[in-house]
Amino acid sequence: MKLWVVAGALALLATLGAGAALASNAPVQIADNSARCNYTVAGSLERQIRAADRQAPGTSVNALEARQQELNGILQQAQIEDGILQSVCGNRALIAPQDQLYGVIAWAYLLEADIAPKRLTLLHCPQTAATAPEALIASAWFALASTLEDPNLPPGAPSPTPAPLVKEVIPKAQARARAAGITLPAPADTSEYWRDEEVGKTAPCASPKP
């Protein structure tokens, strides 16, 4: 249940405004029982994403760009914290705060998907605007699905029970996917390859204009 940066996906998502991209099977250096293995940062980021969700993003290009920067900041902080936790926490201490982080990451991607069509249209990127939500929703779903796949479980064992925030965000992703006409795979079938295929359908905007 490890997510990490994939250079290609990150580069493309950066053109959409997303601040983090996720992949699997990162190397981990473990120092169990570290005082850093806690919910402090994940909890702070959850409060930030909840506040962002409660606040309407506005409709002007400046308002949408400000919203995008806010979401980028949350995604980047979550990515940094994920790297720290993977470096210092053993599996037992890692799972719960990491799941909370992935719920935050998924929610941020979904809020980016909400503003992407209008924002990218105002930036004169109509082709990107039409397909960006699919890439962002796929990235959100990959983050959520990663919390439900524990490589340490024996074959055939049931998937872990979703963490509270993950359980809350899953229907948000499913509702946006239905609205966008996207078929989401089952969590067990949600691979890095699938995510990257969905992201790759979106051509970056060559020269966005203010």
C-alpha positions as CSV (number, residue, x, y, z in Angstrom):
1,M,0.0,0.0,0.0
2,K,2.7,2.4,-1.0
3,L,2.2,5.4,-3.4
4,W,5.0,7.5,-4.9
5,V,5.8,9.9,-7.6
6,V,5.8,8.8,-11.3
7,A,7.6,11.3,-13.4
8,G,5.4,11.0,-16.5
9,A,2.1,11.2,-14.7
10,L,3.4,14.0,-12.5
11,A,4.5,16.1,-15.5
12,L,1.1,15.7,-17.2
13,L,-0.9,16.4,-14.1
14,A,1.2,19.4,-13.4
15,T,-0.1,20.8,-16.7
16,L,-3.6,20.3,-15.4
17,G,-2.6,22.1,-12.1
18,A,-2.4,19.0,-9.9
19,G,0.4,19.0,-7.4
20,A,1.1,15.3,-6.9
21,A,1.0,12.0,-8.8
22,L,1.0,8.6,-7.2
23,A,2.3,5.2,-8.0
24,S,3.1,2.0,-6.2
25,N,5.9,-0.1,-4.7
26,A,8.2,2.7,-3.4
27,P,11.2,1.5,-1.4
28,V,10.8,2.0,2.3
29,Q,13.4,2.6,5.0
30,I,11.9,1.6,8.3
31,A,12.6,2.9,11.8
32,D,9.7,1.6,13.9
33,N,8.1,3.5,16.8
34,S,9.3,6.9,15.5
35,A,7.5,9.8,17.1
36,R,6.9,11.1,13.5
37,C,4.4,8.3,12.8
38,N,1.3,10.3,13.9
39,Y,-1.8,12.0,12.5
40,T,-0.6,15.6,13.0
41,V,0.1,16.6,9.4
42,A,-2.6,14.3,8.0
43,G,-5.2,15.8,10.4
44,S,-4.2,19.3,9.5
45,L,-4.4,18.6,5.8
46,E,-7.8,16.9,6.3
47,R,-9.1,20.1,8.0
48,Q,-7.7,22.2,5.0
49,I,-9.4,20.0,2.4
50,R,-12.7,20.1,4.3
51,A,-12.5,23.9,4.5
52,A,-11.8,24.1,0.7
53,D,-14.8,21.8,0.0
54,R,-17.1,24.1,2.0
55,Q,-15.9,27.2,0.1
56,A,-17.2,27.9,-3.4
57,P,-14.3,28.4,-5.8
58,G,-15.6,31.4,-7.7
59,T,-15.9,31.7,-11.5
60,S,-13.3,34.2,-12.6
61,V,-9.9,33.0,-13.9
62,N,-8.2,34.7,-10.9
63,A,-10.5,32.9,-8.4
64,L,-10.0,29.6,-10.1
65,E,-6.3,30.0,-10.2
66,A,-6.3,30.8,-6.5
67,R,-8.3,27.7,-5.8
68,Q,-5.9,25.6,-7.9
69,Q,-2.9,27.0,-6.0
70,E,-4.6,26.1,-2.7
71,L,-5.3,22.6,-3.8
72,N,-1.8,22.3,-5.2
73,G,-0.4,23.2,-1.8
74,I,-2.5,20.6,-0.1
75,L,-1.4,17.9,-2.6
76,Q,2.3,18.8,-2.3
77,Q,2.2,18.8,1.5
78,A,0.5,15.4,1.5
79,Q,3.1,14.0,-0.9
80,I,6.0,15.3,1.3
81,E,4.4,13.8,4.4
82,D,3.8,10.5,2.6
83,G,7.5,10.3,1.8
84,I,8.4,11.0,5.4
85,L,6.1,8.4,6.8
86,Q,7.3,5.8,4.4
87,S,10.9,6.5,5.4
88,V,10.5,6.4,9.2
89,C,7.4,4.2,10.0
90,G,7.0,0.5,10.0
91,N,3.9,-1.0,8.4
92,R,1.8,-1.1,11.5
93,A,2.4,2.6,12.4
94,L,2.3,3.7,8.7
95,I,-1.1,2.4,7.6
96,A,-3.6,4.6,9.5
97,P,-2.0,8.1,8.9
98,Q,-1.1,7.1,5.3
99,D,-4.7,6.1,4.6
100,Q,-5.8,9.5,5.9
101,L,-3.3,11.2,3.6
102,Y,-4.6,9.3,0.6
103,G,-8.1,10.3,1.4
104,V,-6.9,14.0,1.4
105,I,-5.1,13.5,-1.8
106,A,-8.1,11.9,-3.5
107,W,-10.4,14.7,-2.3
108,A,-8.0,17.3,-3.6
109,Y,-7.9,15.7,-7.0
110,L,-11.7,15.6,-7.1
111,L,-12.0,19.3,-6.2
112,E,-9.5,20.0,-9.0
113,A,-11.7,17.9,-11.4
114,D,-14.6,20.2,-10.4
115,I,-12.9,23.4,-11.6
116,A,-10.7,22.0,-14.4
117,P,-13.2,22.5,-17.3
118,K,-14.0,26.1,-16.5
119,R,-10.5,27.0,-15.5
120,L,-8.8,25.5,-18.5
121,T,-11.4,26.9,-20.9
122,L,-10.7,30.4,-19.5
123,L,-7.0,29.7,-20.0
124,H,-7.8,28.9,-23.7
125,C,-7.1,25.1,-23.4
126,P,-10.5,23.7,-24.6
127,Q,-9.2,20.3,-25.6
128,T,-7.5,19.8,-22.2
129,A,-10.6,21.2,-20.4
130,A,-12.7,18.5,-22.0
131,T,-10.6,15.5,-20.8
132,A,-8.8,16.8,-17.6
133,P,-11.6,15.7,-15.2
134,E,-11.2,12.1,-16.3
135,A,-7.5,12.1,-15.5
136,L,-8.0,13.8,-12.1
137,I,-10.9,11.4,-11.1
138,A,-8.7,8.5,-12.1
139,S,-5.9,9.7,-10.0
140,A,-8.3,10.2,-7.1
141,W,-9.6,6.7,-7.5
142,F,-6.1,5.2,-7.6
143,A,-5.3,6.9,-4.3
144,L,-8.4,5.5,-2.7
145,A,-8.0,2.0,-4.1
146,S,-4.4,1.9,-2.9
147,T,-5.7,2.0,0.7
148,L,-7.8,-1.1,0.2
149,E,-4.9,-3.3,-1.1
150,D,-2.5,-4.5,1.6
151,P,0.4,-6.5,0.1
152,N,1.0,-8.1,3.4
153,L,-2.4,-9.9,3.4
154,P,-2.4,-13.6,2.4
155,P,-4.0,-14.4,-1.0
156,G,-7.8,-14.5,-0.8
157,A,-8.0,-12.5,2.4
158,P,-10.6,-9.7,2.4
159,S,-9.5,-6.2,1.6
160,P,-8.9,-3.9,4.6
161,T,-11.9,-2.0,6.0
162,P,-11.7,1.6,4.5
163,A,-10.4,4.3,6.8
164,P,-13.1,6.8,7.9
165,L,-11.9,9.5,5.5
166,V,-11.4,7.0,2.6
167,K,-14.9,5.7,3.2
168,E,-16.3,9.2,3.0
169,V,-14.5,10.2,-0.2
170,I,-15.2,7.0,-2.1
171,P,-18.8,8.0,-3.0
172,K,-17.6,11.5,-3.9
173,A,-15.3,9.9,-6.5
174,Q,-18.0,7.5,-7.7
175,A,-20.5,10.3,-8.2
176,R,-18.1,12.4,-10.2
177,A,-17.1,9.4,-12.3
178,R,-20.8,8.7,-13.1
179,A,-21.3,12.4,-14.0
180,A,-18.3,12.3,-16.3
181,G,-19.2,8.9,-17.9
182,I,-16.2,7.2,-16.4
183,T,-16.3,3.5,-15.5
184,L,-14.2,3.0,-12.4
185,P,-12.6,-0.5,-11.9
186,A,-13.0,-2.4,-8.7
187,P,-10.3,-1.4,-6.2
188,A,-8.4,-4.7,-6.7
189,D,-8.3,-4.0,-10.5
190,T,-7.2,-0.3,-10.1
191,S,-3.6,-0.4,-11.2
192,E,-0.9,2.2,-11.8
193,Y,-1.2,1.2,-15.5
194,W,-4.9,2.0,-15.5
195,R,-4.4,5.3,-13.8
196,D,-1.6,6.3,-16.2
197,E,-3.7,5.2,-19.2
198,E,-6.5,7.6,-18.1
199,V,-4.1,10.4,-17.4
200,G,-2.5,9.9,-20.8
201,K,-5.7,10.6,-22.6
202,T,-5.4,14.2,-21.7
203,A,-3.1,16.3,-23.9
204,P,-1.4,19.1,-22.1
205,C,-2.1,22.7,-23.1
206,A,0.9,23.9,-25.0
207,S,0.5,27.6,-24.2
208,P,-2.2,28.5,-21.6
209,K,-3.1,32.2,-21.7
210,P,-4.3,34.4,-18.8
